[in-house]
Amino acid sequence: MSASRTVRRLVATGLAAGSLVAVVAMPASADDGHHRGRHHQTYSRVVLGGIQYNSPGRDDHSNRSLNGEWVEVTNTGYRPVNLDGWTLSNRDGKRYRFDDLRLGARATVRVHTGRGYDTRAHVYQDRRTDYVWGNYSDRATLRDNHGRTVDTKSWGRDHDRDHRDRDHRDGDHRNNDRGHRR
């Protein structure tokens, strides 16, 4: 092997090793949307997914029935998100607080109302008799650990009210009275 070929291999090996060390040595940081005091776009977006607000079968307040109502929280991004301290609440203020849950990239966790053993895919509010979500109307609100609203989903009267409020805020007054008798 020639001396120049040996030197090229040594340089290439050194550069590759240096790159690897640089990547490994980079500090890990939580992606909370802030970087050195400036807001920047995050690579992860957490949203409310499916909601089963009316537990299948009779509402007999059994653990099975309570766990039949649930809300899915989905990370649509490419980076994991730590949900520690985040909350999920209904219109009346019944609240579930996430405790040390890391939601992987492109992952979903289902938040059940009743009791159970928490996993990465299923967590439980540990309620014994009280349903959280209104069968006919309610609003689910997901907030981050700073209390900022991340996402909301509503149904029934709350859904209709949310749309009327949004139309009013957006200056669309044409549909404000639709469906209301005077």
N, C-alpha and C positions, 0 to 999 in steps of 0.2 A: 504494500500500500504506500502511495506517495506521501510525502510530508504535507503537501497542501491539502490532500484529501483528508488526512488525519486532523489537521487544523480545522477544516470546515466541519467535520463531524463533532469535534470537541466544542466548537462555537455553537453549533446547532443544538447540541445536548445542553449546553449551559443556558442558552436562551430559553429552551423549553422548560428546563427546571426553574429558571427565574420566573417565567410566566406562571407556572404552577404555584410557586411560593407566593407570588403577588396575589393570585386569586384566593388562595387559602388564607392569607393573612388579612384580607379585606375584612373590616368589622361588619358584623351582622347588625342590621338595624330594623326596627319595627317600621312598617310602612303605614303610617297614620295620616299621610297626606301632607305632612309638613317637613321641610328640609331647610335648616338654617334660618328659621323664621319666615320663610316664604312658602306659600301654598303651591303645590305642584300636583299634577294629575297622578293618581295612584294607579297601580297595575291591577288592583283588586277592587271589585265592587260587590258589596254584600247587599242582597235584596231579599224580600219576602217572596217565597214561592207559593206552593199549594197550601190551601187552608181547608181543613175539615172542621167546620165550626158546628155542625149538627151531627153529633155522635150517632152512628148507625144503631138502629134498634131503639128500645125504650130508654128514656133517661132515668135509669133507676139508681143513679149515684154510685154504682159499683165501680171498682177500680178498672175493670174492663171497659165499662161505658165511658169513664173519665178519660182513659187513654185512647178512646175512639175519636176524641177531638184533639187536633194537633195543628201546628203551624210549621212550615218548612222555611228554614233560613239557608240561603244559597250564596256561596262565594262564586261569582261568575268570572273572577279574574284568574291570573296566572301565578299569584303569590298567596301563600297562606295568610290568614288574618287571625290575630288573637282576640277572641270575643270576651275576654275577662273584663267584667264590669259592665258589659252591654246589657240592655234591658229590652224585654218584649212585654208590651202592656196592651190592655183593652181600653175601650172608651171610658169605662168607669174607674180606671186606675189600678185594676188588678195587675200585678207586675211579677215577672219572672226575671231574675238576675243571673246571667251566665257567670259561671265560676271556673276560671282556668281552662277554657275550651279553645283549642287552636283548630280553626276551620281551614282545612286544606284547600289548595287551589282546585277550582272546579268541583267542589264538594258541597254536600247538603247535610244539614242536621235537622232532624224532626223533633220539635219540642212538644211533648205530650203533657196533658193536664194532670194525670194521675201519678201513681207511684211506680217506680221501677229502678233498674240499675243503669246508670249513665254509661254510654259508649260514645264513640266518635260520631255515630250516625243517629243516635237516639238519646235525648235527655228528657228528664222528667221534672215537672214542677212540684211533685210530691203533695198534691192536694188530695184530701181524703173524701170530701163530699161536694165541694163547690166546683161547678163548671165555670170556665172562664169566658168562653165566646158565646155571644148571643146567637140563637138559632135563626133569628129573622133579621137582625140588624146589629152591626158592631163595626169597630175599626181596630185593626192591629197596627201597633206602632213599634218599630225597631229603632232604638237609640244607641249611640256609641257610648264609650265610657266617660265622655265629657258631657253627656246629656243632649247631644245634637241628634236631631231626627235623621235617620239614614234612609228609611223607607216606611211607607204606610200602605195598607190595603183595607178597603172597606166594602161592606155589602149591605143590601137592604136600604133602609132610610138613610143610614150614614153614607152609603155610596152615592145616593141621589143628592144628599146635602153637600157632600164633597164636590160633586160635579157642578152644582149650582153655585157654590162659593167660588170655585175656580173660574166659572164663566163670568161671574160678577167681577172678580179681580182682574180678569183679562179684558174687561170692557165689553163682553158679549151679553147684552141684556135681553136679547130676543127670547131666550129659553127660560128665563128666570121664573115665570109664572106657569109654565107648562105643567099640567097635571095637578094644579091647585085650584080648588073652587073658592069663589069669594062669597 
